[in-house]
Amino acid sequence: MNFEFFIARRIIAAKDYKSSISAPIIKIAITAIALGIIMMLISIATGVGLQKKIREKVSAFNGDIIITNFDTNFSNDSQIPISKNQDFYPEFTTVEGIKHIQVTALKGGVIRTETDFEGVVVKGVGEDYDWQYFEDFLVEGELPDFTSDLNSDILISSYLANRLQLEIGDRIVTFFLNDDSSKAPRSRGFTITGIYSSGFQQFDEQFLIADIRHIQRLNKWEEDQVGSFEIFVNDFDEIVPIGNAVYNETSSTLDTQTIRDKYNSIFEWLDLFDFNIALIIGIMILVAGINMITALLVLILERTQMIGILKALGSSDWSVRKVFIYNAMYLIGVGLFWGNVIGIGLLVLQQQFKLFPLDPNTYYVTEAPVHLDIGYILALNAGTFVLCLLMLLLPSYIIAKISPVRAIRFE
């Protein structure tokens, strides 16, 4: 058996160890490590979860990369149509990392009821539309089906439904302006089949989802003409190089824009979370390390006579240092264990029961989102363990300065 490990284990198992002068300091050090790992787990899980959730919501309404015609018009209307007959549609095979491509078109309008009216943007989608995100957003009714004949089904947000006092099955009339301002607005009747809530009010207060064929008829487009192409990527971290590759693979008459560019302020705000997370991790590891250094110094002081005896019996300085480093490793391990149990437990409770709500006007979500991944949990624990251990190597060097004769006489 390893001699140093054997001595360290005997020290930990000794009864007087738990009632010694160093006991409360050791408990404080363990508590500091546990609290540190709890704070780091929560900051990473909620920070990454919030970034991921907001990215998904922005992507749900825009795609990750948008292909449109070059146009100086900045309204919500798709003014200049694009032909669907493109080399990259319906499969964008020339660029790696693309998951899906779909066609859409936008048309601004006004919903008019007997008592109220509300400006909206009707987003027309087709049979190739990916409903993955709206399946999660759906709170009532069902998703519309646009794979067969043209129908009047629409998906409306709970925000608009509440403001206009609408329910599933209600029929609404939406008015659209003509390109020729001298002509009366045109209208379309829609039937509400589903109500969604993304929690992203910037989008919820605007968008209705309808059949793209309504937009084509309102704009007097051909069947193969659409407003834009929306592209989804496999890895959002690669959106910038993929966006550049998509731009290079499209014709000179088409423009491409990533949602990072379109909603720059939102993503710059999200990027700040990375700095905040790194700052919290750094502070927590520093606090835990300082507490462990204090505990180790007290242990060395308390076991000075033992150090002298071991040296007198022929143990090297490094051998004695290893005894205390093994002891410290045990204490760090205990702190990490309880920190993980409590931290992951709290995160699972938040994930399942949504205990901590957030203001959607500020954070774009209704509750603190949690992203749990075994990868960052293991990396966080390993990093904390190694860094705390490295911080303990320097104070353990004090053992080399202890004289065996003075240490044995030490009281």
Secondary structure, DSSP 8 states (H G I E B T S, - for coil): --HHHHHHHHHHH-HHHHTSTTHHHHHHHHHHHHHHHHHHHHHHHHHHHHHHHHHHHHHHHH-SEEEEE--S--SSS--S-EES--TTSS---SSTTEEEEEEEEEEEEEEE-SS-EEEEEEEEE-TT---HHHHHHEEEE-----SSS---EEEEEHHHHHHHT--TT-EEEEEE--SSTTS--EEEEEEEEEEE--S-HHHHTTEEEEEHHHHHHHTT--TTEESEEEEEES-GGGHHHHHHHHHHHS-TTEEEEEHHHHTHHHHHHHHHHHHHHHHHHHHHHHHHHHHHHHHHHHHHHHTHHHHHHHHHTT--HHHHHHHHHHHHHHHHHHHHHHHHHHHHHHHHHHHHH--SB--HHHHSSSB------HHHHHHHHHHHHHHHHHHHHHHHGGGGG--HHHHHH--
